[in-house]
Amino acid sequence: MVANLTTPLLGIVATTAIGRLGDATMLGGVAMMSVIFDCLFWLFGFLRMSTLAFTAQSIGAGDTREVPAHLLRGLIIAIAVGVVLIALQGPLAAALIGAMGGSDGVSAAARTYFTIRIWSAPLVLANFAVLGWLVGQARATLALSVQVAINLVNIAATIALVLWFDFGIAGAAVAAVIAEGSGLLIGLVIAAWLGRGIPRTSRAMLFDPSRLKRMFAVNRDIMLRTAALIAVFLFFTAQGARGGDVVLATNSVLNNFLMVSAFFLDGLANAAEQLCGRTLGARDRDGFVSATRLVILWGFAFALAVSATYAFTGPLLIDVMTSSAELRRAARDYLWLVALAPILGVFAFAYDGVYIGATWAREMRNLMLLSLLLFLLAWLALRPLGNTGLWIALLSHYIWRGGLQALRYPAMLRASFPPAAVG
Protein backbone atom coordinates (compact mmCIF):
# COMPACT_ATOMS: atom_id res chain seq x y z
CA MET A 1 0.00 0.00 0.00
CA VAL A 2 2.77 2.42 0.90
CA ALA A 3 4.61 1.53 -2.31
CA ASN A 4 1.52 2.30 -4.37
CA LEU A 5 0.86 5.49 -2.44
CA THR A 6 4.14 6.94 -3.72
CA THR A 7 3.16 6.49 -7.39
CA PRO A 8 0.98 9.61 -7.89
CA LEU A 9 3.66 11.77 -6.30
CA LEU A 10 5.28 12.34 -9.71
CA GLY A 11 2.20 14.20 -10.90
CA ILE A 12 1.59 15.86 -7.53
CA VAL A 13 5.14 17.17 -7.21
CA ALA A 14 5.05 18.60 -10.75
CA THR A 15 1.61 20.16 -10.15
CA THR A 16 2.68 21.67 -6.83
CA ALA A 17 5.97 23.07 -8.16
CA ILE A 18 4.30 24.64 -11.19
CA GLY A 19 1.35 25.75 -9.03
CA ARG A 20 3.69 27.74 -6.79
CA LEU A 21 4.58 29.86 -9.84
CA GLY A 22 0.99 31.17 -9.82
CA ASP A 23 0.41 30.73 -13.59
CA ALA A 24 -2.98 29.06 -14.25
CA THR A 25 -2.08 28.39 -17.91
CA MET A 26 1.14 26.61 -17.04
CA LEU A 27 -0.59 24.72 -14.21
CA GLY A 28 -3.32 23.65 -16.64
CA GLY A 29 -0.65 22.39 -19.06
CA VAL A 30 1.17 20.25 -16.53
CA ALA A 31 -2.17 19.06 -15.13
CA MET A 32 -3.32 18.01 -18.58
CA MET A 33 -0.04 16.21 -19.24
CA SER A 34 -0.06 14.48 -15.86
CA VAL A 35 -3.46 13.02 -16.71
CA ILE A 36 -2.43 12.13 -20.27
CA PHE A 37 0.75 10.35 -19.20
CA ASP A 38 -0.97 8.67 -16.27
CA CYS A 39 -3.54 7.33 -18.74
CA LEU A 40 -1.09 6.57 -21.55
CA PHE A 41 1.21 4.55 -19.33
CA TRP A 42 -1.72 3.14 -17.39
CA LEU A 43 -2.98 1.64 -20.66
CA PHE A 44 0.03 -0.67 -20.49
CA GLY A 45 -0.47 -1.40 -16.80
CA PHE A 46 -1.08 -5.00 -17.83
CA LEU A 47 2.71 -5.33 -17.69
CA ARG A 48 2.53 -4.96 -13.92
CA MET A 49 -0.77 -6.75 -13.41
CA SER A 50 -0.12 -9.85 -15.51
CA THR A 51 3.50 -10.15 -14.37
CA LEU A 52 2.32 -9.99 -10.76
CA ALA A 53 -0.51 -12.51 -11.27
CA PHE A 54 1.52 -15.01 -13.28
CA THR A 55 4.43 -14.82 -10.84
CA ALA A 56 2.15 -15.36 -7.83
CA GLN A 57 0.38 -18.28 -9.51
CA SER A 58 3.71 -19.92 -10.39
CA ILE A 59 4.88 -19.60 -6.79
CA GLY A 60 1.58 -21.01 -5.50
CA ALA A 61 1.90 -23.95 -7.88
CA GLY A 62 5.54 -24.52 -6.86
CA ASP A 63 6.85 -23.84 -10.38
CA THR A 64 9.89 -21.68 -9.58
CA ARG A 65 11.36 -22.19 -13.07
CA GLU A 66 8.72 -19.87 -14.49
CA VAL A 67 9.40 -17.02 -12.06
CA PRO A 68 12.32 -15.36 -13.94
CA ALA A 69 10.60 -15.99 -17.28
CA HIS A 70 7.67 -13.79 -16.27
CA LEU A 71 10.02 -10.85 -15.62
CA LEU A 72 11.96 -11.31 -18.86
CA ARG A 73 8.78 -11.51 -20.95
CA GLY A 74 7.50 -8.36 -19.29
CA LEU A 75 10.74 -6.45 -19.93
CA ILE A 76 10.82 -7.47 -23.59
CA ILE A 77 7.27 -6.21 -24.14
CA ALA A 78 7.95 -3.03 -22.13
CA ILE A 79 10.97 -2.03 -24.20
CA ALA A 80 9.22 -2.81 -27.50
CA VAL A 81 6.10 -0.80 -26.60
CA GLY A 82 8.18 2.08 -25.21
CA VAL A 83 10.18 2.40 -28.43
CA VAL A 84 6.97 2.41 -30.48
CA LEU A 85 5.51 5.20 -28.32
CA ILE A 86 8.63 7.32 -28.83
CA ALA A 87 8.50 6.72 -32.59
CA LEU A 88 4.84 7.81 -32.69
CA GLN A 89 5.25 10.84 -30.43
CA GLY A 90 4.27 13.37 -33.12
CA PRO A 91 0.82 12.02 -33.99
CA LEU A 92 0.26 10.95 -30.38
CA ALA A 93 0.85 14.46 -29.07
CA ALA A 94 -1.40 16.01 -31.71
CA ALA A 95 -4.23 13.55 -31.08
CA LEU A 96 -4.12 13.55 -27.28
CA ILE A 97 -3.64 17.27 -26.74
CA GLY A 98 -6.23 18.08 -29.37
CA ALA A 99 -8.74 15.72 -27.78
CA MET A 100 -8.36 17.43 -24.40
CA GLY A 101 -9.68 20.71 -25.78
CA GLY A 102 -7.55 23.10 -23.69
CA SER A 103 -6.85 26.74 -24.50
CA ASP A 104 -3.96 27.72 -26.79
CA GLY A 105 -1.73 28.59 -23.84
CA VAL A 106 -2.47 25.35 -22.00
CA SER A 107 -1.97 23.27 -25.16
CA ALA A 108 1.39 24.92 -25.90
CA ALA A 109 2.65 24.22 -22.38
CA ALA A 110 1.36 20.67 -22.60
CA ARG A 111 3.16 20.06 -25.90
CA THR A 112 6.49 21.14 -24.39
CA TYR A 113 6.04 18.69 -21.51
CA PHE A 114 4.96 15.85 -23.82
CA THR A 115 7.95 16.02 -26.19
CA ILE A 116 10.33 15.55 -23.26
CA ARG A 117 8.54 13.10 -21.00
CA ILE A 118 7.63 10.66 -23.79
CA TRP A 119 11.28 9.55 -23.71
CA SER A 120 10.62 7.97 -20.33
CA ALA A 121 8.17 5.47 -21.89
CA PRO A 122 10.48 2.40 -22.01
CA LEU A 123 11.69 3.20 -18.48
CA VAL A 124 8.20 3.53 -17.01
CA LEU A 125 6.90 0.35 -18.65
CA ALA A 126 9.97 -1.65 -17.64
CA ASN A 127 9.42 -0.43 -14.07
CA PHE A 128 5.87 -1.80 -14.28
CA ALA A 129 7.22 -5.27 -15.05
CA VAL A 130 9.87 -5.13 -12.31
CA LEU A 131 7.41 -3.92 -9.67
CA GLY A 132 4.82 -6.53 -10.65
CA TRP A 133 7.47 -9.23 -10.43
CA LEU A 134 8.56 -8.10 -6.98
CA VAL A 135 5.03 -7.84 -5.56
CA GLY A 136 4.13 -11.18 -7.15
CA GLN A 137 6.78 -12.74 -4.94
CA ALA A 138 5.44 -10.86 -1.89
CA ARG A 139 8.57 -8.67 -1.96
CA ALA A 140 6.56 -5.55 -1.18
CA THR A 141 9.35 -3.96 0.85
CA LEU A 142 11.71 -4.11 -2.12
CA ALA A 143 9.00 -2.73 -4.38
CA LEU A 144 8.54 0.09 -1.89
CA SER A 145 12.26 0.87 -1.98
CA VAL A 146 12.14 1.24 -5.77
CA GLN A 147 9.07 3.47 -5.63
CA VAL A 148 10.52 5.63 -2.87
CA ALA A 149 13.75 6.02 -4.83
CA ILE A 150 11.83 7.13 -7.93
CA ASN A 151 9.92 9.74 -6.00
CA LEU A 152 12.84 11.07 -3.97
CA VAL A 153 14.79 11.61 -7.18
CA ASN A 154 11.73 13.16 -8.80
CA ILE A 155 11.12 15.56 -5.90
CA ALA A 156 14.74 16.68 -5.77
CA ALA A 157 15.05 17.06 -9.55
CA THR A 158 11.72 18.90 -9.88
CA ILE A 159 12.54 21.38 -7.14
CA ALA A 160 15.97 22.00 -8.63
CA LEU A 161 14.90 22.31 -12.27
CA VAL A 162 11.58 24.14 -11.81
CA LEU A 163 12.05 26.35 -8.77
CA TRP A 164 15.83 26.89 -8.61
CA PHE A 165 16.89 26.90 -12.28
CA ASP A 166 13.53 28.23 -13.54
CA PHE A 167 13.18 25.69 -16.37
CA GLY A 168 9.40 25.74 -15.93
CA ILE A 169 7.31 22.94 -17.36
CA ALA A 170 10.27 21.49 -19.29
CA GLY A 171 12.13 21.03 -16.00
CA ALA A 172 9.22 19.04 -14.55
CA ALA A 173 9.29 16.72 -17.58
CA VAL A 174 13.07 16.20 -17.42
CA ALA A 175 12.79 15.42 -13.70
CA ALA A 176 10.26 12.67 -14.40
CA VAL A 177 12.56 11.05 -16.99
CA ILE A 178 15.53 11.13 -14.60
CA ALA A 179 13.43 9.65 -11.79
CA GLU A 180 12.10 6.73 -13.85
CA GLY A 181 15.57 5.91 -15.16
CA SER A 182 16.97 5.86 -11.63
CA GLY A 183 14.15 3.60 -10.46
CA LEU A 184 14.67 1.10 -13.26
CA LEU A 185 18.38 0.87 -12.55
CA ILE A 186 17.69 0.11 -8.88
CA GLY A 187 14.94 -2.37 -9.78
CA LEU A 188 17.16 -4.31 -12.16
CA VAL A 189 19.92 -4.51 -9.56
CA ILE A 190 17.42 -5.92 -7.05
CA ALA A 191 16.07 -8.40 -9.63
CA ALA A 192 19.59 -9.60 -10.43
CA TRP A 193 20.31 -10.07 -6.73
CA LEU A 194 17.09 -12.03 -6.16
CA GLY A 195 17.65 -14.11 -9.28
CA ARG A 196 20.77 -15.73 -7.89
CA GLY A 197 18.68 -18.36 -6.10
CA ILE A 198 16.26 -19.02 -8.98
CA PRO A 199 16.93 -21.56 -11.76
CA ARG A 200 17.86 -19.96 -15.08
CA THR A 201 15.20 -19.71 -17.77
CA SER A 202 15.84 -21.50 -21.05
CA ARG A 203 15.04 -19.89 -24.38
CA ALA A 204 12.52 -22.67 -25.05
CA MET A 205 10.61 -21.89 -21.84
CA LEU A 206 10.79 -18.13 -22.34
CA PHE A 207 9.23 -18.36 -25.80
CA ASP A 208 7.02 -21.38 -25.21
CA PRO A 209 3.99 -20.93 -27.57
CA SER A 210 1.33 -22.05 -25.08
CA ARG A 211 2.65 -19.75 -22.33
CA LEU A 212 2.97 -16.83 -24.73
CA LYS A 213 -0.55 -17.41 -26.03
CA ARG A 214 -2.02 -17.32 -22.52
CA MET A 215 0.06 -14.27 -21.59
CA PHE A 216 -1.03 -12.30 -24.67
CA ALA A 217 -4.70 -13.26 -24.18
CA VAL A 218 -4.67 -12.04 -20.57
CA ASN A 219 -2.70 -8.92 -21.47
CA ARG A 220 -5.09 -8.11 -24.32
CA ASP A 221 -8.15 -8.33 -22.10
CA ILE A 222 -6.54 -6.34 -19.27
CA MET A 223 -5.47 -3.70 -21.78
CA LEU A 224 -9.00 -3.37 -23.17
CA ARG A 225 -10.37 -3.22 -19.64
CA THR A 226 -7.84 -0.51 -18.77
CA ALA A 227 -8.65 1.40 -21.97
CA ALA A 228 -12.30 1.55 -20.90
CA LEU A 229 -11.27 2.81 -17.47
CA ILE A 230 -8.91 5.38 -18.98
CA ALA A 231 -11.71 6.58 -21.25
CA VAL A 232 -13.67 7.58 -18.15
CA PHE A 233 -10.85 9.73 -16.77
CA LEU A 234 -9.89 11.23 -20.14
CA PHE A 235 -13.54 12.12 -20.71
CA PHE A 236 -13.67 13.66 -17.24
CA THR A 237 -10.55 15.75 -17.90
CA ALA A 238 -11.68 16.78 -21.38
CA GLN A 239 -15.03 17.98 -20.06
CA GLY A 240 -13.19 19.97 -17.38
CA ALA A 241 -10.94 21.52 -20.04
CA ARG A 242 -14.00 22.58 -22.03
CA GLY A 243 -15.20 24.40 -18.92
CA GLY A 244 -12.23 26.78 -19.10
CA ASP A 245 -8.74 27.05 -17.61
CA VAL A 246 -10.00 27.63 -14.07
CA VAL A 247 -12.24 24.52 -14.08
CA LEU A 248 -9.44 22.44 -15.62
CA ALA A 249 -6.89 23.63 -13.07
CA THR A 250 -9.39 23.15 -10.20
CA ASN A 251 -10.16 19.59 -11.25
CA SER A 252 -6.45 18.88 -11.66
CA VAL A 253 -5.75 19.95 -8.07
CA LEU A 254 -8.61 17.78 -6.79
CA ASN A 255 -7.56 14.94 -9.08
CA ASN A 256 -4.41 14.65 -6.97
CA PHE A 257 -6.61 13.77 -3.98
CA LEU A 258 -8.46 11.26 -6.12
CA MET A 259 -5.25 9.67 -7.36
CA VAL A 260 -3.77 9.39 -3.88
CA SER A 261 -6.87 7.61 -2.56
CA ALA A 262 -6.97 5.41 -5.66
CA PHE A 263 -3.37 4.30 -5.35
CA PHE A 264 -3.85 3.89 -1.61
CA LEU A 265 -6.72 1.45 -2.14
CA ASP A 266 -4.89 -0.12 -5.06
CA GLY A 267 -2.21 -1.15 -2.57
CA LEU A 268 -4.77 -3.49 -1.02
CA ALA A 269 -5.72 -4.60 -4.53
CA ASN A 270 -2.04 -5.50 -5.10
CA ALA A 271 -2.18 -7.64 -1.97
CA ALA A 272 -5.32 -9.32 -3.32
CA GLU A 273 -3.56 -9.95 -6.65
CA GLN A 274 -0.66 -11.66 -4.93
CA LEU A 275 -2.71 -13.64 -2.41
CA CYS A 276 -5.45 -14.67 -4.82
CA GLY A 277 -2.91 -15.54 -7.50
CA ARG A 278 -0.91 -17.68 -5.09
CA THR A 279 -3.96 -19.46 -3.60
CA LEU A 280 -5.37 -20.08 -7.09
CA GLY A 281 -2.07 -21.62 -8.14
CA ALA A 282 -2.14 -23.81 -5.01
CA ARG A 283 -5.84 -24.70 -5.61
CA ASP A 284 -6.66 -23.35 -2.13
CA ARG A 285 -10.30 -22.19 -2.29
CA ASP A 286 -10.54 -21.31 1.41
CA GLY A 287 -7.42 -19.16 1.21
CA PHE A 288 -8.76 -17.43 -1.89
CA VAL A 289 -12.09 -16.58 -0.23
CA SER A 290 -10.36 -15.46 2.96
CA ALA A 291 -8.07 -13.11 1.02
CA THR A 292 -11.06 -11.57 -0.75
CA ARG A 293 -12.92 -10.91 2.49
CA LEU A 294 -9.89 -9.46 4.25
CA VAL A 295 -9.12 -7.06 1.41
CA ILE A 296 -12.69 -5.75 1.40
CA LEU A 297 -12.81 -5.32 5.20
CA TRP A 298 -9.45 -3.55 5.37
CA GLY A 299 -10.43 -1.53 2.32
CA PHE A 300 -13.38 0.01 4.12
CA ALA A 301 -11.28 0.69 7.21
CA PHE A 302 -8.60 2.56 5.27
CA ALA A 303 -11.15 4.30 3.04
CA LEU A 304 -12.89 5.79 6.07
CA ALA A 305 -9.54 7.03 7.37
CA VAL A 306 -8.62 8.63 4.03
CA SER A 307 -12.05 10.25 3.66
CA ALA A 308 -11.82 11.72 7.17
CA THR A 309 -8.33 13.04 6.39
CA TYR A 310 -9.57 14.78 3.25
CA ALA A 311 -12.55 16.26 5.08
CA PHE A 312 -10.40 17.81 7.82
CA THR A 313 -7.14 18.65 6.06
CA GLY A 314 -8.36 19.13 2.47
CA PRO A 315 -8.47 22.95 2.56
CA LEU A 316 -4.90 23.14 3.87
CA LEU A 317 -3.65 20.70 1.22
CA ILE A 318 -5.36 22.72 -1.50
CA ASP A 319 -3.57 25.86 -0.28
CA VAL A 320 -0.24 24.01 -0.48
CA MET A 321 -0.86 22.90 -4.08
CA THR A 322 -1.85 26.29 -5.50
CA SER A 323 -1.26 29.92 -4.57
CA SER A 324 -4.20 31.16 -6.68
CA ALA A 325 -7.07 32.44 -4.52
CA GLU A 326 -9.57 31.73 -7.30
CA LEU A 327 -8.45 28.11 -7.63
CA ARG A 328 -8.47 27.65 -3.86
CA ARG A 329 -12.09 28.80 -3.62
CA ALA A 330 -13.23 26.65 -6.53
CA ALA A 331 -11.46 23.52 -5.25
CA ARG A 332 -13.08 23.84 -1.83
CA ASP A 333 -16.52 23.74 -3.44
CA TYR A 334 -15.94 20.19 -4.71
CA LEU A 335 -13.91 18.83 -1.80
CA TRP A 336 -16.89 16.97 -0.29
CA LEU A 337 -17.23 14.91 -3.47
CA VAL A 338 -13.55 13.98 -3.42
CA ALA A 339 -13.88 12.90 0.23
CA LEU A 340 -16.58 10.38 -0.75
CA ALA A 341 -14.44 8.73 -3.44
CA PRO A 342 -12.40 6.35 -1.20
CA ILE A 343 -15.51 4.84 0.43
CA LEU A 344 -17.38 4.44 -2.87
CA GLY A 345 -14.32 2.86 -4.49
CA VAL A 346 -13.62 0.02 -2.04
CA PHE A 347 -15.45 -2.71 -3.96
CA ALA A 348 -14.02 -1.48 -7.27
CA PHE A 349 -10.40 -1.72 -6.16
CA ALA A 350 -10.77 -4.86 -4.03
CA TYR A 351 -12.41 -6.87 -6.78
CA ASP A 352 -9.96 -5.51 -9.35
CA GLY A 353 -7.23 -7.18 -7.31
CA VAL A 354 -9.16 -10.43 -6.98
CA TYR A 355 -9.98 -10.64 -10.69
CA ILE A 356 -6.42 -9.80 -11.75
CA GLY A 357 -4.84 -12.29 -9.34
CA ALA A 358 -7.16 -15.00 -10.64
CA THR A 359 -6.57 -13.82 -14.25
CA TRP A 360 -10.32 -13.47 -14.82
CA ALA A 361 -9.34 -10.94 -17.46
CA ARG A 362 -12.15 -11.50 -19.95
CA GLU A 363 -14.82 -10.93 -17.30
CA MET A 364 -13.02 -7.79 -16.09
CA ARG A 365 -12.99 -6.47 -19.64
CA ASN A 366 -16.71 -7.04 -20.22
CA LEU A 367 -17.79 -5.58 -16.86
CA MET A 368 -15.60 -2.50 -17.32
CA LEU A 369 -17.07 -1.81 -20.75
CA LEU A 370 -20.56 -1.98 -19.22
CA SER A 371 -19.42 0.37 -16.42
CA LEU A 372 -18.16 2.86 -19.03
CA LEU A 373 -21.57 2.88 -20.71
CA LEU A 374 -23.34 3.47 -17.38
CA PHE A 375 -20.93 6.33 -16.58
CA LEU A 376 -21.72 8.08 -19.86
CA LEU A 377 -25.45 7.68 -19.26
CA ALA A 378 -25.03 9.15 -15.77
CA TRP A 379 -23.10 12.11 -17.19
CA LEU A 380 -25.82 12.78 -19.76
CA ALA A 381 -28.47 12.76 -17.02
CA LEU A 382 -26.40 15.04 -14.75
CA ARG A 383 -25.05 17.36 -17.44
CA PRO A 384 -27.27 20.31 -16.38
CA LEU A 385 -25.37 20.37 -13.05
CA GLY A 386 -22.13 21.32 -14.82
CA ASN A 387 -18.89 20.40 -13.12
CA THR A 388 -20.75 19.08 -10.06
CA GLY A 389 -22.67 16.66 -12.28
CA LEU A 390 -19.40 15.58 -13.89
CA TRP A 391 -17.92 14.73 -10.49
CA ILE A 392 -21.05 12.83 -9.40
CA ALA A 393 -20.98 10.80 -12.64
CA LEU A 394 -17.32 9.93 -11.99
CA LEU A 395 -18.14 8.72 -8.49
CA SER A 396 -21.06 6.68 -9.84
CA HIS A 397 -18.58 4.84 -12.05
CA TYR A 398 -16.87 3.53 -8.92
CA ILE A 399 -20.22 2.08 -7.83
CA TRP A 400 -20.97 0.41 -11.19
CA ARG A 401 -17.47 -0.98 -11.48
CA GLY A 402 -17.31 -2.54 -8.01
CA GLY A 403 -20.94 -3.62 -7.86
CA LEU A 404 -20.88 -5.52 -11.14
CA GLN A 405 -17.72 -7.40 -10.18
CA ALA A 406 -19.19 -8.28 -6.79
CA LEU A 407 -22.29 -9.73 -8.46
CA ARG A 408 -20.20 -11.82 -10.86
CA TYR A 409 -17.74 -13.05 -8.21
CA PRO A 410 -19.69 -16.13 -6.91
CA ALA A 411 -20.04 -17.61 -10.42
CA MET A 412 -16.34 -17.05 -11.18
CA LEU A 413 -15.37 -18.63 -7.86
CA ARG A 414 -17.38 -21.77 -8.68
CA ALA A 415 -15.82 -21.96 -12.15
CA SER A 416 -12.25 -21.61 -10.85
CA PHE A 417 -12.67 -24.02 -7.93
CA PRO A 418 -14.96 -26.85 -9.06
CA PRO A 419 -15.61 -29.43 -6.28
CA ALA A 420 -13.25 -32.03 -7.75
CA ALA A 421 -10.40 -29.51 -7.98
CA VAL A 422 -10.65 -28.05 -4.47
CA GLY A 423 -7.70 -29.13 -2.32
Secondary structure, DSSP 8 states (H G I E B T S, - for coil): -HHHHTTTHHHHHHHHHHHTTT-HHHHHHHHHHHHHHHHHHHTTTHHHHHHHHHHHHHHHTT-TTHHHHHHHHHHHHHHHHHHHHHHTHHHHHHHHHHHHT--HHHHHHHHHHHHHHGGGHHHHHHHHHHHHHHHHTT-HHHHHHHHHHHHHHHHHHHIIIIIIS--HHHHHHHHHHHHHHHHHHHHHHHHHHHGGGS----HHHHT-HHHHHHHHHHHHHHHHHHHHHHHHHHHHHHHHHHT-HHHHHHHHHHHHHHHHHHHHHHHHHHHHHHHHHHHHHTT-HHHHHHHHHHHHHHHHHHHHHHHHHHHHHHHHHHHHH---HHHHHHHHHTHHHHHHHHHHTHHHHHHHHHHHHTT-HHHHHHHHHHHHHHHHHHHHHHGGGTHHHHHHHHHHHHHHHHHHHHHHHHHHHHHHS-GGG--
